[in-house]
Amino acid sequence: MYASTFLMRDGRVANLTEHLDRLRDAGNVSPVRIGQLRGELRDLGPGLYLPLIQAVGATVSLDPRPTIRPEDEIIVDAEGIPDERLRPTDKGPDLGWQVQRLARLRQSGADEGLLIDERGAVVSGVLSALLCLDEGTAHISAHPRTSYSVTLDAALALLAESGVDVVEHPEGLGMPMLRTTETWALNSSEGVRLVTGWLEYGSVLPPRTGGRPRAGAPTHREINGRMWELAEEV
């Protein structure tokens, strides 16, 4: 089972080619069926949609799912969730488990959560990749259980154009880094979101960034804006 979802605004999708390439390769969906899916997406017309495409065996389905514009600043629950995904590097098989965990977090007032390994290292967000921006350097998780993110990859390319270096952490990210740097959560449904608060024991605490210089790095809103400038029509 493979699942793909992304935000569609008035018939345009950021990083559409990459999403469809992944659907073809990881979901084993034929180019003919992908062409049909593009037609179904075009038929939805203007508006905001969060289409869910699922490939189960030879069956490929599309659920249009009208939506609203996502917020670009979020609160993240600081208590890590043990990563119990069965196939963490595949997109789709553990979606039900992830959605269930995220729903519980949202009931407590958080927008995202953290998946941790047995040592307490942060693998990723529940449904987002994570990026820590620290004085012109982007830190990302390269943990073996971290799944590939089209949106993160696109953001890193745009950051590189501004001279931002990238450091990969094979062991995952540590909470001290997340709490003391400018942290972004990235996914194809909500884009690039800035973490403005950490939910801990019922209280929301601000990041302890200490006013570090940005060293010319674009803001999360500038990255989002550039992605939509480059967005393709379905």
Backbone torsions as a table, in degrees:
resi	resn	phi	psi	omega
1	MET	NA	131.5	177.5
2	TYR	-126.8	139.0	179.3
3	ALA	-131.7	138.4	178.6
4	SER	-136.9	137.1	175.9
5	THR	-143.8	150.3	-179.5
6	PHE	-159.4	158.4	179.1
7	LEU	-81.7	131.0	176.4
8	MET	-118.2	122.7	-179.6
9	ARG	-115.4	112.7	177.7
10	ASP	49.8	45.9	175.4
11	GLY	79.5	12.6	179.6
12	ARG	-124.6	145.9	-177.8
13	VAL	-134.0	131.8	175.3
14	ALA	-71.1	134.2	177.6
15	ASN	59.6	36.8	-175.4
16	LEU	-60.3	-45.2	-178.2
17	THR	-57.2	-43.5	-179.3
18	GLU	-65.5	-38.9	178.2
19	HIS	-64.2	-43.2	-178.4
20	LEU	-71.6	-34.5	175.7
21	ASP	-62.5	-40.7	179.6
22	ARG	-68.3	-38.1	177.0
23	LEU	-61.3	-41.9	179.6
24	ARG	-65.5	-46.2	-173.3
25	ASP	-80.6	-51.4	-176.5
26	ALA	-79.5	-32.9	-179.0
27	GLY	-92.1	-5.2	-179.9
28	ASN	55.7	44.8	-179.4
29	VAL	-100.7	132.5	-175.0
30	SER	-70.1	152.4	175.7
31	PRO	-56.8	-34.2	178.6
32	VAL	-63.5	-45.8	-179.6
33	ARG	-67.3	-35.5	177.4
34	ILE	-63.3	-40.1	175.7
35	GLY	-61.2	-39.2	177.5
36	GLN	-65.3	-40.4	178.7
37	LEU	-62.6	-40.0	177.7
38	ARG	-61.8	-38.7	177.2
39	GLY	-64.5	-41.0	178.4
40	GLU	-64.3	-37.7	178.0
41	LEU	-68.1	-40.8	178.1
42	ARG	-61.5	-37.8	-177.6
43	ASP	-65.3	-16.9	179.0
44	LEU	-69.0	-24.6	177.4
45	GLY	76.6	-164.4	-177.4
46	PRO	-69.1	160.7	179.5
47	GLY	124.7	-179.9	179.1
48	LEU	-104.8	127.5	179.9
49	TYR	-135.2	153.2	174.7
50	LEU	-125.7	69.6	-173.6
51	PRO	-63.7	138.5	176.0
52	LEU	-110.2	118.1	178.0
53	ILE	-106.8	125.5	179.7
54	GLN	-124.1	133.2	177.1
55	ALA	-116.9	113.3	178.7
56	VAL	-123.7	104.8	-174.7
57	GLY	63.6	-127.2	-179.8
58	ALA	-90.4	-1.1	-177.6
59	THR	-96.7	125.9	178.4
60	VAL	-122.9	122.0	-176.2
61	SER	-120.4	156.0	178.7
62	LEU	-130.0	121.8	174.7
63	ASP	-108.7	114.2	-171.6
64	PRO	-62.1	-45.7	178.3
65	ARG	50.8	80.7	172.0
66	PRO	-56.5	147.7	-175.4
67	THR	-145.1	-176.0	176.2
68	ILE	-118.4	164.5	-178.2
69	ARG	-65.6	128.7	-177.5
70	PRO	-74.4	152.5	173.5
71	GLU	-73.8	149.2	-180.0
72	ASP	-108.7	10.4	171.7
73	GLU	-130.4	133.6	-171.5
74	ILE	-137.1	164.9	172.8
75	ILE	-109.9	134.5	-178.5
76	VAL	-116.4	135.2	176.1
77	ASP	-70.0	127.2	-174.6
78	ALA	-83.1	-11.6	179.4
79	GLU	-86.6	117.1	-176.4
80	GLY	-67.2	150.5	176.9
81	ILE	-107.5	124.3	176.6
82	PRO	-54.4	129.4	-176.8
83	ASP	-76.7	102.8	-177.7
84	GLU	-104.5	16.3	177.9
85	ARG	-62.1	138.7	-178.9
86	LEU	-83.0	-32.8	179.0
87	ARG	-132.7	73.6	-169.6
88	PRO	-63.9	-27.0	-177.7
89	THR	-91.8	-2.2	176.1
90	ASP	-101.0	142.7	-177.2
91	LYS	-95.2	110.2	175.9
92	GLY	132.2	-49.2	-173.5
93	PRO	-58.6	-31.4	-177.5
94	ASP	-105.8	14.6	-175.6
95	LEU	-59.4	-40.4	-179.9
96	GLY	-60.5	-44.4	178.5
97	TRP	-62.6	-43.1	-179.1
98	GLN	-64.8	-44.7	-179.9
99	VAL	-62.9	-39.7	179.1
100	GLN	-63.3	-45.0	179.5
101	ARG	-64.8	-40.6	-179.2
102	LEU	-67.1	-36.0	178.2
103	ALA	-62.2	-39.7	178.2
104	ARG	-64.5	-41.2	179.4
105	LEU	-63.7	-40.2	-178.3
106	ARG	-67.8	-28.6	175.2
107	GLN	-65.8	-26.7	-179.1
108	SER	-91.4	-3.6	176.4
109	GLY	107.3	4.6	178.8
110	ALA	-100.8	156.6	177.6
111	ASP	-100.1	-21.6	-179.2
112	GLU	-150.0	168.5	176.7
113	GLY	-139.3	-178.8	-176.3
114	LEU	-120.9	131.1	173.0
115	LEU	-93.4	129.6	-176.9
116	ILE	-122.2	154.5	176.7
117	ASP	-90.4	-172.5	-175.4
118	GLU	-66.9	-17.5	178.2
119	ARG	-94.0	-5.3	-178.9
120	GLY	92.6	2.1	177.2
121	ALA	-73.1	144.9	-177.7
122	VAL	-84.3	120.2	179.7
123	VAL	-81.2	-48.3	-177.3
124	SER	-173.7	-178.5	167.3
125	GLY	-76.1	173.5	179.5
126	VAL	-63.5	-45.6	178.0
127	LEU	-130.7	24.9	-177.6
128	SER	-141.8	149.5	165.9
129	ALA	-79.7	158.9	-179.2
130	LEU	-121.7	145.8	177.5
131	LEU	-140.7	131.0	176.7
132	CYS	-109.3	121.1	-178.0
133	LEU	-102.5	118.9	-174.8
134	ASP	-136.3	102.7	175.6
135	GLU	51.4	51.7	175.3
136	GLY	82.9	9.9	176.7
137	THR	-125.3	133.0	177.5
138	ALA	-100.2	125.4	178.5
139	HIS	-106.5	129.9	-179.8
140	ILE	-132.9	159.1	177.7
141	SER	-82.8	132.4	171.4
142	ALA	-119.2	29.1	178.6
143	HIS	-58.0	144.4	-179.5
144	PRO	-56.9	-22.4	-179.5
145	ARG	-95.6	3.0	178.9
146	THR	-79.9	127.6	-179.7
147	SER	-86.8	153.2	179.4
148	TYR	-66.8	140.6	179.5
149	SER	-125.3	119.8	176.2
150	VAL	-60.5	-42.4	-176.8
151	THR	-67.7	-41.7	176.8
152	LEU	-61.9	-44.5	-179.2
153	ASP	-59.5	-43.2	179.4
154	ALA	-66.3	-39.7	179.3
155	ALA	-65.3	-40.1	179.2
156	LEU	-63.7	-37.6	178.3
157	ALA	-64.0	-40.9	178.9
158	LEU	-69.6	-37.5	176.9
159	LEU	-65.3	-38.9	179.9
160	ALA	-62.0	-34.0	178.0
161	GLU	-63.1	-23.8	178.6
162	SER	-96.8	9.1	176.6
163	GLY	85.9	14.4	179.2
164	VAL	-81.3	128.0	176.4
165	ASP	-82.2	156.2	179.7
166	VAL	-120.8	131.1	175.6
167	VAL	-119.1	123.8	177.8
168	GLU	-94.5	140.8	-179.5
169	HIS	-115.5	98.4	-176.9
170	PRO	-61.0	-23.7	-178.6
171	GLU	-89.9	0.9	-175.2
172	GLY	94.4	-179.5	-178.5
173	LEU	-100.6	149.5	178.0
174	GLY	-97.4	149.9	179.2
175	MET	-59.5	-38.9	178.3
176	PRO	-56.6	-40.0	178.4
177	MET	-66.1	-44.5	-179.3
178	LEU	-61.2	-38.7	-174.6
179	ARG	-80.8	-19.0	-174.1
180	THR	-114.8	8.0	176.4
181	THR	-125.9	171.8	173.3
182	GLU	-76.7	112.5	-173.6
183	THR	-108.1	133.9	177.6
184	TRP	-114.0	145.5	169.5
185	ALA	-113.1	129.5	-172.0
186	LEU	-127.7	131.0	169.6
187	ASN	-156.0	169.0	-174.2
188	SER	-77.7	-13.8	-179.9
189	SER	-85.0	-33.9	-173.5
190	GLU	-125.9	0.2	177.3
191	GLY	76.7	-144.8	-179.2
192	VAL	-101.6	120.6	-176.6
193	ARG	-120.8	139.0	179.9
194	LEU	-89.5	131.7	176.0
195	VAL	-81.3	113.4	-178.7
196	THR	-106.0	-5.8	179.0
197	GLY	-159.5	150.8	177.6
198	TRP	-118.3	122.0	-179.5
199	LEU	-84.4	119.8	-176.2
200	GLU	-143.1	118.2	-179.8
201	TYR	52.9	40.7	175.8
202	GLY	84.9	-5.0	179.5
203	SER	-114.0	146.8	177.1
204	VAL	-100.2	118.5	-178.2
205	LEU	-108.9	139.8	179.7
206	PRO	-74.6	157.3	174.6
207	PRO	-62.0	149.2	178.9
208	ARG	-101.2	66.7	-174.9
209	THR	-79.5	-23.0	176.8
210	GLY	68.4	19.5	176.9
211	GLY	66.4	34.1	179.3
212	ARG	-61.0	143.9	178.0
213	PRO	-67.4	146.5	-178.7
214	ARG	-81.1	-17.5	177.5
215	ALA	55.9	38.5	175.5
216	GLY	82.1	2.9	-179.0
217	ALA	-71.1	139.4	175.9
218	PRO	-64.4	156.7	174.4
219	THR	-80.7	168.2	178.2
220	HIS	-62.7	-34.2	179.3
221	ARG	-69.7	-36.0	177.1
222	GLU	-66.8	-38.1	177.0
223	ILE	-65.3	-45.0	177.1
224	ASN	-58.8	-45.5	-179.0
225	GLY	-60.7	-41.9	-179.9
226	ARG	-66.7	-39.2	178.5
227	MET	-61.1	-39.6	-179.6
228	TRP	-75.4	-26.5	172.9
229	GLU	-63.6	-34.0	-178.2
230	LEU	-92.3	-1.4	-175.5
231	ALA	-59.8	147.0	-177.8
232	GLU	-103.3	152.3	173.4
233	GLU	-80.0	141.7	179.6
234	VAL	-72.6	NA	NA
